[in-house]
Amino acid sequence: MERLRPAEAGDPGGVPVAFADDVEASLYARRAKIYPREVHGLFAALRVTAVGVLLGLFYGVCWLQWNGQQLLLFDLPQRKFHVFFWTFFPQDFLYLAFVLIFSALALFFFTALAGRLWCGYACPQTVWTEVFLWIERKIEGDRLKQMKFDRAPWSRRKVLVKSLKHGVWIVFSLWTGFTFVGYFTPITDLGARLLTFELGPWETFWILFYGFATYGNAGWMREQVCIYMCPYARFQSAMFDRDTLVISYDKKRGEPRGSRKRAVDHHAAGLGDCIDCTMCVQVCPTGIDIREGLQYQCIACAACVDVCDQVMEKMAYPKGLIRYTTENAVSGGGTRILRPRIVVYAAILVGLLALLGASLALRTPLGLDVIRDRNALYRETAEGLVENVYTLKIINMDDAPHRFRVSARGIDGLELLPRRGPVEVGAGEVGSLVARLRVDPYVLEKASTRVVFSIEAVDDPALSADTEGRFLGPAGRR
């Protein structure tokens, strides 16, 4: 029987000492640095391609211009969000909610289909860690050289090499922070002020903050972010089923494992195909042994698949000892890619994408906000008329300036003042107009009456918008 640790006061009983010691070790053990071996192969090439494309988009899109405007800019002070060929305002918050819902469903879809594809190929932590690992290999050498170099005593050369590595990391991290801020402040203006040391305090803070986060997460914490900080690692299993494509080790084929020479008939020797070279462990960025089964630390980078296939090829064994497969397939059953949850997720995603496309295609790049003056419910003029005051905000979300006619309706004899010509509003700007509505109090049937404000572009009558308001005044005089 396993020895129990004595129960503390108030505890219902003891706990197994071995279990308690394992928990304590896992919580307080010092982190052992992982030195992932560089690997080549199909999945490594796909990962490098994904990293190159994503980093190219991140560092490049902010420099693209369209009609004199940065192609992707979230201008928070002006409350304008330029996304490619559209300009959005806070009133378009629905689109942001739509994108977030779509992204969440897409994550569920791809996870149910093929596991942690996001983690292995597109997650920012993975992308930037790959770059930092590449820099480290270029400066300190491959895995074995790094391990030997770290074990060596400190010397002048070691200080210089480590300083060079961290210096390159810091410069790259600061450039990342600068690029990130460039999506919220026009990057050409940001670069000009950086060269003249005229950055504002908030811009400086966010460049340093995001740079520090990149340096800390990708340079130091690495797999710790995936294992301990990322919530996705904890709830991913809820989206898996027995037909989800995951990276698996074929135990029936690989066991019992053991080293051997290539010329040995391993089946006659009672051995499986696994030669116990531990290469799958050496290439794993989170340091797990996939032969122990699927674990939440696995980010599905498929490095173990590439390296195992190379080992199998050298041993003249069939590839696929470690492969993308399903739990059903490993246990001898079939694989069903198209199953109810995949079909439902796909249908919802296609429907949402169609709705988004239709909404953007039918979207009128014009908005009208009506703000009623709350200093007074209403006032009576010298002529005995009742007057309400409003502030009209004309939001021109088009790429060209327009002149707008303003009108109001909803009450017999309603008069809009001041009487003026069309109001000009620049492209992507918000025009403000103070307007007064006057009416004979004897036509009012209620204390609050619905009115409608309308604006229409002089050069494009299809560009129009209506917004309701309330007209307040005395009632019951008729």
MISE-944006 format. One line per field, with one value per residue (C-alpha): x, y, z. Coordinates in nm, 4 decimals, decimal comma. Layout:
// MISE-944006
x: c(X_...)
y: c(Y_...)
z: c(Z_...)
This chain:
// MISE-944006
x: c(0,0000_0,1262_0,2401_0,0134_0,1266_-0,0397_-0,3514_-0,3307_-0,5756_-0,9155_-0,8265_-1,0476_-0,7472_-0,3981_-0,2789_-0,0298_0,3234_0,4354_0,1437_0,2023_0,5723_0,4977_0,2609_0,5136_0,7891_0,5735_0,4814_0,8196_1,0755_1,3168_1,2623_1,5082_1,5897_1,4763_1,7097_1,4917_1,6874_1,6467_1,4467_1,3663_1,0762_0,7286_0,5754_0,8875_0,8667_0,4983_0,5763_0,8586_0,6320_0,3567_0,6057_0,7405_0,3958_0,2594_0,5659_0,5705_0,2099_0,2704_0,5799_0,4712_0,1000_0,1397_0,3597_0,1063_-0,0902_-0,4223_-0,5365_-0,2893_-0,4127_-0,2459_-0,4127_-0,4619_-0,4788_-0,6728_-0,6859_-0,8128_-0,7889_-0,9959_-1,2201_-1,1632_-1,0532_-0,9173_-0,9328_-0,8161_-1,0774_-1,3254_-1,3346_-1,5191_-1,6365_-1,7425_-2,0973_-1,9734_-1,8832_-2,1116_-1,8509_-1,5873_-1,8193_-1,8908_-1,5196_-1,4557_-1,7423_-1,6205_-1,2636_-1,3822_-1,5905_-1,3002_-1,0786_-1,3376_-1,3680_-0,9960_-0,9415_-1,2162_-1,0784_-0,7030_-0,6175_-0,3979_-0,3186_-0,3410_-0,0792_0,1623_0,1575_-0,0137_-0,0054_0,2077_0,3924_0,4933_0,5757_0,8028_0,9620_1,0638_1,2396_1,4164_1,5279_1,6616_1,8613_1,9936_2,1095_2,2814_2,4783_2,5376_2,5186_2,3031_2,1518_2,4653_2,6800_2,4264_2,4142_2,7934_2,8216_2,5753_2,7558_3,0933_3,2239_3,1812_3,4545_3,5084_3,3901_3,0791_2,9853_3,0336_2,8300_2,5475_2,5471_2,5303_2,2386_2,0393_2,1276_1,9829_1,6777_1,6206_1,6575_1,4158_1,1726_1,1823_1,1207_0,8226_0,6930_0,7434_0,5505_0,2686_0,2283_0,2414_-0,1031_-0,2443_-0,0348_0,0509_0,3785_0,5485_0,4779_0,5819_0,9112_0,9865_0,9275_1,1321_1,4325_1,4013_1,3343_0,9900_0,7780_0,4923_0,4875_0,2144_0,3782_0,7096_0,5421_0,3667_0,6755_0,8757_0,5931_0,5222_0,8947_0,9509_0,6601_0,8056_1,1532_1,0254_0,7745_0,9696_1,3218_1,2900_0,9546_0,8927_0,7189_0,6199_0,3638_0,2092_0,2130_0,1162_-0,0241_-0,2307_-0,5906_-0,6357_-0,4112_-0,6554_-0,9874_-0,8760_-0,9686_-1,3330_-1,3238_-1,1502_-1,3202_-1,1990_-1,1968_-0,9913_-0,6607_-0,3848_-0,0179_0,0062_0,2653_0,1697_0,2400_0,1349_0,3981_0,6667_0,6745_0,8744_1,1253_1,5028_1,8225_1,9605_2,1749_2,0124_2,0981_1,9271_1,5919_1,4155_1,0966_1,2918_1,4599_1,1212_1,1508_0,9138_1,0019_1,0958_1,4739_1,4494_1,6709_1,4739_1,4920_1,1202_1,1885_1,4908_1,2979_0,9915_0,9697_0,7819_1,0069_0,7455_0,7736_0,4932_0,5426_0,3736_0,0512_-0,1131_-0,0505_-0,1891_0,1632_0,1717_0,1277_0,0930_0,4000_0,4646_0,8422_0,8392_0,6643_0,9333_1,2264_1,0752_1,0086_1,3736_1,4857_1,2501_1,3847_1,7431_1,6442_1,4535_1,1317_0,7927_0,7269_0,4418_0,5432_0,4532_0,1956_-0,1159_-0,3993_-0,7064_-0,7707_-1,0078_-0,7481_-0,4774_-0,7091_-0,7804_-1,0991_-1,1722_-1,1376_-1,4370_-1,3365_-1,6900_-1,8930_-2,1789_-1,9790_-1,7465_-2,0398_-2,2209_-1,9114_-1,8421_-2,2018_-2,2055_-1,8721_-1,9835_-2,3113_-2,1375_-1,8877_-2,1701_-2,3527_-2,0403_-1,9763_-2,3353_-2,3290_-2,0099_-2,1398_-2,4694_-2,3141_-2,3881_-2,0714_-2,2709_-2,3960_-2,6066_-2,6191_-2,8745_-2,7965_-3,0738_-2,9902_-3,0711_-3,0302_-3,3981_-3,6897_-3,8088_-3,8456_-4,1067_-4,0080_-4,1409_-4,3710_-4,5306_-4,3627_-4,2055_-3,8373_-3,6024_-3,2251_-3,0186_-2,6597_-2,6290_-2,3156_-2,2728_-2,0274_-1,8836_-1,7239_-1,6635_-1,3234_-1,4366_-1,5782_-1,9495_-2,1945_-2,5102_-2,8611_-3,0278_-3,4034_-3,6553_-4,0072_-4,2663_-4,4828_-4,7074_-4,5475_-4,2107_-3,9421_-3,5671_-3,3326_-3,0962_-3,1845_-2,8580_-2,7126_-2,5525_-2,3049_-1,9637_-1,7955_-1,4524_-1,3647_-1,3519_-1,4500_-1,7320_-1,9202_-2,1122_-2,4213_-2,6416_-3,0016_-3,3272_-3,6725_-3,9738_-4,3412_-4,6758_-4,7672_-5,1312_-5,0327_-4,8714_-5,0884_-4,8374_-4,5615_-4,3079_-4,3383_-4,1259_-3,9317_-3,6941_-3,3756_-3,2514_-2,9266_-2,8578_-2,5431_-2,5919_-2,3635_-2,4931_-2,8599_-2,8121_-2,5840_-2,8395_-2,9265_-3,2205_-3,2175_-3,5080_-3,5323_-3,7885_-3,9504_-4,0684_-4,3269_-4,6644_-4,9490_-5,3242_-5,3771_-5,5662)
y: c(0,0000_0,3464_0,5463_0,8411_1,1790_1,2570_1,4650_1,8291_1,9788_2,0023_1,7641_1,4595_1,2357_1,1951_1,2087_0,9763_1,0998_1,0184_1,2105_1,5087_1,5101_1,5009_1,7964_1,9899_1,9169_2,0274_2,3513_2,4500_2,2768_2,5136_2,5422_2,3461_2,5305_2,3511_2,3413_2,2359_2,0774_2,2299_2,0080_2,0039_1,8476_1,9114_2,0488_2,2493_2,4107_2,4882_2,6414_2,8552_2,9670_3,0604_3,2520_3,4390_3,5293_3,6406_3,8458_3,9944_4,1038_4,2412_4,4425_4,5389_4,6222_4,9273_5,0911_5,0522_5,3593_5,4026_5,7431_5,9137_5,7184_5,4333_5,1145_4,9760_5,2313_5,2352_5,6067_5,6095_5,9877_6,0592_5,7561_5,6388_5,2923_5,2609_4,8967_4,8573_5,0315_5,1077_5,3611_5,2560_5,4627_5,3694_5,3405_5,0386_4,8445_4,5656_4,4745_4,4253_4,1988_4,0101_3,9586_3,8362_3,5866_3,4666_3,4254_3,2250_2,9924_2,9528_2,8518_2,5931_2,4638_2,4149_2,2698_2,0124_1,9349_1,9145_1,9994_2,2927_2,4217_2,7765_2,7088_2,5320_2,7676_3,1014_3,1932_3,5071_3,3249_3,0514_3,2926_3,5204_3,2312_3,0775_3,4022_3,4231_3,0601_3,1288_3,4279_3,2175_2,9417_3,1886_3,3423_3,0527_2,7553_2,4434_2,2565_2,0754_2,3872_2,5860_2,3252_2,3074_2,6861_2,7333_2,4758_2,6400_2,8853_3,2544_3,4074_3,7204_3,5410_3,4068_3,7542_3,9001_3,6267_3,6447_4,0252_4,0104_3,7668_3,9680_4,2906_4,1541_4,0264_4,3682_4,5567_4,3173_4,3484_4,7286_4,7216_4,4958_4,7441_5,0320_4,8460_4,7649_5,1321_5,2137_5,0588_5,3191_5,6213_5,6851_5,4993_5,7485_6,0275_5,7988_5,7187_6,0842_6,1793_5,8815_6,0031_6,3505_6,2168_6,3807_6,0793_6,1364_5,9666_5,7161_5,6163_5,5688_5,3634_5,1280_5,0776_4,9828_4,7775_4,5734_4,5381_4,4130_4,1692_4,0318_3,9998_3,8340_3,5969_3,4846_3,5141_3,3947_3,2344_3,0541_2,7245_2,8460_3,0751_2,7812_2,5471_2,7712_3,0997_3,0137_2,9160_2,7484_2,4630_2,3890_2,3804_2,2437_1,8887_1,9937_2,0485_1,7198_1,3949_1,0569_1,1791_1,4935_1,4890_1,5024_1,4078_1,0542_0,7864_0,4408_0,2260_-0,0984_-0,0502_0,1175_-0,0931_-0,2415_0,0280_-0,0173_0,0723_-0,1524_-0,1498_-0,0998_-0,4495_-0,6160_-0,7850_-0,6034_-0,8059_-1,1257_-0,9590_-0,8769_-0,5009_-0,2475_0,0207_0,2838_0,2837_0,5027_0,7750_1,0467_1,2732_1,3418_1,4787_1,6816_1,8712_1,9411_2,3114_2,2275_1,9349_1,6586_1,2972_1,2345_0,8598_0,8986_1,0003_1,3277_1,5931_1,9409_2,0823_1,9657_2,2644_2,0492_2,1941_1,8441_1,8740_1,5219_1,3953_1,5377_1,4090_1,0646_1,0237_1,1062_0,8435_0,5844_0,6616_0,6082_0,2784_0,1701_0,1455_0,2758_0,6389_0,7436_0,6012_0,9476_1,1103_1,3203_1,0773_1,0216_0,8213_0,5975_0,5319_0,4450_0,1968_0,0266_0,2053_0,4460_0,8240_1,0500_1,3997_1,5124_1,4692_1,6690_1,9224_1,9963_2,0434_2,2689_2,4809_2,5096_2,6043_2,8718_3,0146_3,0279_3,1897_3,4500_3,5243_3,5705_3,8018_4,0063_4,0351_4,1389_4,3877_4,5505_4,5544_4,7170_4,9419_5,3110_5,5057_5,7741_5,8201_6,0754_6,1205_6,3509_6,4920_6,6884_6,9909_6,8861_7,2276_7,2992_7,0775_7,3405_7,7152_7,9500_8,2192_8,5750_8,4597_8,2016_7,9035_7,6110_7,5483_7,2550_7,2664_6,9758_6,9051_6,6994_6,4917_6,4071_6,1164_6,0886_5,7435_5,7709_5,8204_6,1457_6,4718_6,5433_6,8282_6,7296_6,8714_6,8543_6,8280_6,7279_6,5918_6,4380_6,7336_6,9550_7,2926_7,1864_7,4459_7,3754_7,6615_7,8037_7,8025_7,7345_7,5637_7,2179_7,1313_7,0117_6,7254_6,5939_6,2320_6,0314_6,3318_6,4227_6,7442_6,9197_7,1355_7,3058_7,2963_7,4334_7,2958_7,5252_7,4403_7,5922_7,4471_7,4041_7,1194_6,9197_6,6354_6,4942_6,6253_6,4151_6,3739_6,1695_6,3621_6,2366_6,4117_6,3350_6,4077_6,3524_6,4074_6,6689_6,4854_6,1359_6,1116_5,7423_5,8509_5,9358_5,8598_5,9088_5,9295_5,9657_6,2279_6,3552_6,6971_6,8120_7,0758_7,1530_6,9291_6,9410_7,2995_7,1953)
z: c(0,0000_-0,0852_0,2156_0,3025_0,4264_0,7640_0,7304_0,8263_1,0682_0,9056_0,6205_0,5646_0,5275_0,3982_0,0388_-0,1299_-0,0672_-0,4206_-0,5689_-0,3408_-0,4245_-0,7985_-0,7638_-0,5597_-0,8094_-1,1012_-0,9274_-0,7909_-1,0121_-1,1802_-1,5528_-1,7650_-2,0867_-2,4002_-2,6992_-2,9927_-3,2739_-3,6189_-3,8487_-4,2197_-4,3986_-4,5325_-4,2140_-4,1300_-4,4739_-4,4217_-4,0826_-4,2220_-4,5053_-4,2607_-4,0456_-4,3487_-4,4795_-4,1419_-4,0507_-4,3998_-4,3562_-4,0067_-4,0946_-4,4448_-4,4512_-4,2277_-4,4938_-4,7762_-4,8839_-5,0641_-5,1921_-4,9611_-4,6596_-4,4726_-4,5896_-4,2369_-3,9561_-3,6302_-3,5583_-3,2010_-3,1369_-3,4487_-3,3878_-3,7432_-3,8455_-4,1980_-4,3043_-4,6628_-4,8780_-4,5998_-4,3205_-4,0077_-3,7144_-3,3599_-3,4956_-3,6938_-3,3804_-3,5020_-3,7634_-3,4945_-3,2991_-3,6213_-3,6917_-3,3365_-3,3565_-3,6959_-3,5626_-3,2626_-3,4801_-3,7228_-3,4314_-3,3227_-3,6791_-3,7408_-3,3935_-3,4421_-3,7870_-3,7271_-3,3674_-3,2751_-3,6247_-3,4933_-3,2260_-3,4565_-3,7517_-3,6883_-3,3185_-3,2584_-2,9806_-3,2252_-3,5062_-3,3050_-3,1153_-3,4477_-3,5398_-3,2045_-3,2339_-3,5828_-3,4542_-3,1670_-3,4019_-3,6329_-3,3455_-3,1034_-3,3371_-3,3471_-3,0531_-2,9396_-2,9653_-2,7645_-2,4886_-2,4719_-2,4827_-2,1958_-1,9797_-2,0377_-1,7747_-1,8379_-2,0500_-2,2565_-2,5711_-2,3986_-2,2741_-2,6236_-2,7955_-2,5416_-2,5620_-2,9406_-2,9313_-2,6815_-2,8610_-3,1860_-2,9961_-2,8378_-3,1674_-3,3360_-3,0442_-3,0536_-3,4284_-3,3573_-3,0988_-3,3408_-3,6108_-3,3692_-3,2748_-3,6477_-3,6845_-3,4433_-3,5428_-3,9112_-3,9405_-4,1717_-3,9238_-3,6380_-3,8111_-3,8803_-3,5175_-3,3989_-3,5983_-3,4456_-3,0919_-3,0810_-2,9884_-2,7466_-2,4057_-2,4933_-2,8219_-2,6416_-2,3701_-2,6105_-2,8275_-2,5193_-2,3683_-2,6813_-2,7485_-2,3939_-2,4271_-2,7516_-2,6020_-2,2842_-2,4411_-2,7487_-2,6096_-2,2521_-2,1718_-2,5025_-2,4285_-2,0818_-2,2452_-2,4291_-2,1309_-1,8399_-1,9705_-2,2776_-2,1902_-2,5271_-2,4155_-2,1349_-2,3177_-2,6557_-2,5557_-2,5355_-2,9133_-2,9958_-3,0801_-3,1985_-3,5608_-3,5025_-3,6873_-3,4270_-3,4140_-3,2840_-3,2260_-3,3519_-3,0448_-3,2110_-3,4762_-3,2671_-2,9510_-2,8024_-2,8849_-2,8767_-3,0527_-3,3251_-3,6352_-3,9706_-4,0907_-3,7920_-3,8512_-3,5708_-3,6012_-3,5451_-3,2487_-3,1024_-3,1559_-3,3023_-3,5556_-3,2953_-3,2517_-2,9405_-3,0903_-2,8999_-3,2044_-3,1689_-2,8219_-2,9311_-3,1991_-2,9836_-2,8914_-2,5706_-2,4757_-2,4618_-2,5718_-2,8184_-2,7666_-2,4291_-2,6005_-2,6948_-2,4290_-2,3809_-2,4222_-2,7867_-3,0191_-3,3343_-3,5059_-3,6545_-3,6098_-3,4651_-3,7790_-4,0054_-3,8053_-3,7467_-4,1192_-4,1854_-3,9324_-4,0806_-4,4270_-4,3086_-4,1466_-4,4614_-4,2603_-4,3759_-4,2861_-4,0615_-3,7263_-3,5992_-3,8199_-3,8477_-3,7873_-3,5734_-3,2615_-3,4536_-3,7231_-3,4700_-3,2999_-3,6326_-3,7346_-4,0164_-4,0335_-4,0871_-4,1881_-4,2724_-3,9554_-3,8042_-3,6046_-3,8995_-4,1352_-3,8872_-3,8224_-4,1947_-4,2745_-4,0040_-4,1225_-4,4848_-4,3810_-4,1651_-4,4406_-4,6895_-4,4495_-4,3929_-4,7653_-4,8334_-4,5477_-4,6758_-5,0328_-4,9293_-4,6650_-4,7113_-4,6285_-4,4538_-4,1026_-3,9211_-3,5456_-3,3885_-3,0445_-2,8848_-2,6675_-2,3126_-2,1521_-2,2154_-2,3132_-2,5554_-2,5835_-2,7238_-2,9727_-2,9922_-3,2706_-3,0400_-3,2080_-3,0219_-3,0943_-3,0266_-3,0792_-3,2118_-3,3066_-3,6239_-3,6772_-4,0448_-4,0814_-4,4319_-4,4513_-4,8254_-4,9874_-5,1484_-5,0048_-5,0510_-5,0070_-4,8222_-4,8118_-4,4719_-4,4209_-4,1512_-4,1555_-3,9288_-3,8175_-4,0274_-4,0898_-3,9468_-4,0201_-4,0207_-3,9334_-4,0218_-4,3872_-4,5606_-4,8628_-4,8696_-4,5972_-4,7185_-4,5329_-4,6294_-4,6977_-4,3781_-4,1709_-3,9358_-3,9992_-3,7230_-3,7712_-3,5135_-3,6316_-3,4885_-3,5534_-3,5176_-3,5258_-3,4349_-3,0909_-3,1985_-3,4366_-3,1579_-3,0316_-2,7829_-2,5628_-2,7583_-3,1328_-3,3693_-3,6331_-3,9015_-4,0086_-4,3589_-4,5397_-4,9079_-5,1125_-5,3831_-5,6290_-5,5434_-5,4390_-5,3567_-5,0737_-4,8078_-4,4483_-4,2113_-3,8333_-3,5955_-3,3233_-3,0731_-3,0758_-2,7321_-2,6640_-2,5056_-2,6155_-2,6207_-2,7385_-3,0488)
